[in-house]
Structures are given as C-alpha cells and as structure tokens.
Amino acid sequence: MRLRPLELAIGLRYTRAKRRNHFISFISMTSMFGIALGVMALIVVMSVMNGFEKEVRGRILDMVSHLTVTTFDGRVDNWSDVVMQLKEHPQVTGAAPFVEGQGMMIHGKNVNGTLIRGVLPEMEPAVSSVGEKMEKGKLSDLKPGRFEVILGRDLARILGVDVGDKVTMVTPSVNVTPAGVAPRMKRFKVIGIFYVGMFEYDSALAIIHLEDARRLFRMQQAVSGVRAKLKNLFSAPEVRFELQQGELGKYWVRDWSSYHANWFRAVKIEKRMIFLLLLLIIAVAAFNIVSTLVMLVTDKESDIAILRTLGASPRSIMGIFMVQGTLIGVIGTFLGITGGVSLALNLDTVVPFIEQLFGFRVLDPGVYYISELPSDLHWDDVWMISIVSFLLGIVATLYPAWRASKTQPAEALRYE
C-alpha cells in the first residue's frame, strides 16, 4: 500500500494527540515498552550466547588445531613433505607434527587415564596456544631423551604431583620378555603444568617431546599426523575440501568443526530455540497493538465517518491506522535496539556493578570455568531482530486498520 501525505499527516496527528480514553494511551505505551523490552532482551541474550560460544571455541582451539592431516592407521611417514604442502596453501599460517596415543598415568596409588601428545616445542606455538597457558615451567623446557612431561592442572591434582615429581606412564603396547608379557612402562619427570580452562584437556592431557613419544609408542621416524593453523578459522571446511582435492587427497584431513561437533550443534540449536522463545515476548507486545487499535477505531468511529463523507477512501482510512500502529512498533524497536546494543557492549561493566551492589556472583569461579559473563555482539543478529520486530508490528496493524476501513458513515453518525 502506497501512503500519501494525507494518511501520514492524520496518522501522525492521531499518535501525538491526547485521547479522551486514557486507557488506550496506557495500552499504547505498554505495547511500545513491551516491544522495546523484548528486543533488548533478545539482543542481550543472543550476544551472551555468542560470547559463551566464542569463549569455549577459543579454549577448544587452544588445544585442537584448525586442521589435522593424518591417515586412517594413524601413521604418517613423510611428515615434513606434508608440512611443506600445507604451508603452500595461502590460508595456512603454520604447521607442526604430533604423536598421539592413549595411556595411563600412575603416581603412588593415584591412577588416571591420559591422552599423551608428543610435540616439537619449537614448532608447536605455530598451531596451538598451550605455551601461553603455562602456569609452571615452559613448553621450551621439553628436551628429547630426558623423558619429561607437562601435565594439565587438574590431571596434576588428580595424581597429586607438582613440578619435579616423577610419574609412570603405561601404554597399551606390551613388552615380551622371558618372564612373559609385561605392559610397557616408562618414568617421566614433571617439568610444567598448563591450564586452558577446558576440563577435558586440563584433566587428561600430558604433553611430552615428539622424540620421546616416538620411542614410547614405537613409531620410529613416523608421526601420528600434522596439525595446521589457518588465517581464518571459519574457512576451515573450505580449506579442508581444497586440500583433499589436491596433493593431500590420500590423507585424512579433518577440520576443527568435526571435533566436538555435537557441542557446536547443540549450541546452534539452543540459540535457535532461545531466539524463538524470546521472540514470543515481542509477539505478545506487538499483538497488544491489535487491542490498542481496535479500541482506537471504536473511539474514532465518528472521525472516520466524517473523513469518509469528505471523500476519504477505505484504503486511505486503512493507511491512517497502519501508520499509527507501525509507529508504535518502530519506536519500541528503536528503543529496544538502543538499550540492547548499549547493554551488550557494556556488559563487562554492568554485571560487576550489579554483583557488587547485591553481593552475589552470577558465575561463581568455584563452579564455572568461565567466571565472567561474556558478550559478543553480532550486528547481523541485531538487524534480523529489528526486521522481525518491525514486521510483527506491521502485521499487528492489518486487522484493526481493515476494520476501520469498513466503517459505514451512516451507521457511525446515526447517534451523533
């Protein structure tokens, strides 16, 4: 429907004018602030969920590389050639080999299952951030042949060890001796402790030198695979496809999204469901516009009749009330966007103030690994919420405006 200046002028005047029925004005304000509250809540909650996803994804990627090149039998012989081929891709910024296997860690009476990862300390910083997450010791302290190990903080607590203590590693392979079959065991000295904030790695990962891992798992000169880091982590699926279509086609190439795929899928579903649930707040407030306009049409029946007798068409009458209802939705949406964006961008200041004011913690650091409420505002979410809110406001005006256009002048003016 194309609105002319007449419909706009009358619609805006009806919006600004003081009404005889103050209850209609109250419902109009309620609808406007209801839309604003819904839009603001939706923007803030989506930003917080984006923040949690970004924070956890970052912690996962501290230990899981963007790309992993390996074989189905877990053995890569010419790993230096794979590193060179990876670095030829414009998206790859670094690559490093690794040896990985399962085992058990023993210290005294304490036993814990462990993921043992062998790395080259000089190449590992190119693909992971574990060197920056060291609480004690340094990644560069790992030297070949010394059989030294760096443990996750929670794993060290479970075993009851600290830097300088010795632990025993037990691997699934066995040694055949004249006395019979014995499990393969090796003593390692703890030289460092790291903490990345992911219990899965802090409680089960042990890092040793690549050469020691080769000896431990009898890999000779082979490695388990090569890990790579990309300029843009979100391009990992496309890069993986390109590499598999090229010279690395005989290898098994995996990207970070395949690790913890269930977690990322669950977060995506949760965001979608929360968006739909909070959208109901906006929908309820938007449909309050229906009540407002229906009562307004009843209140303005004589005015509508006079406009009709002066030559206004039903389409013009419909446009007048659509202008008024849409304006309520636009103002509510604008207020919600302003409040939501401001709160989302300053959540790191607002939340500590509220915690200090009321004396409680939103995320207790003794319970949660993330003790601060993260926020990551995505402008595409803001635009989507704004458009949906605007469209709901327009839809809510259709029935009352159509009803106003059907007003019969003779019936409306009969008792005037």
Secondary structure, DSSP 8 states (H G I E B T S, - for coil): ----HHHHHHHHHHHHS--S-HHHHHHHHHHHHHHHHHHHHHHHHHHHHHHHHHHHHHHHHHHS-SEEEE-TTS-BS-HHHHHHHHHTSTTEEEEEEEEEEEEEEEETTEEEEEEEEEE-TTTGGGT--GGGGEEES-GGG--TTS-EEEEEHHHHHHHT--TT-EEEEEEEEEEEETTEEEEEEEEEEEEEEE--S-HHHHTTEEEEEHHHHHHHHT-TT-BSEEEEEESSGGGHHHHHHHHHHTTTTTSEEEEGGGTTHHHHHHHHHHHHHHHHHHHHHHHHHHHHHHHHHHHHHHHTHHHHHHHHHTT--HHHHHHHHHHHHHHHHHHHHHHHHHHHHHHHHTHHHHHHHHHHHHT--SS-TTT-S--S------HHHHHHHHHHHHHHHHHHHHHHHHHHHT--HHHHTTT-
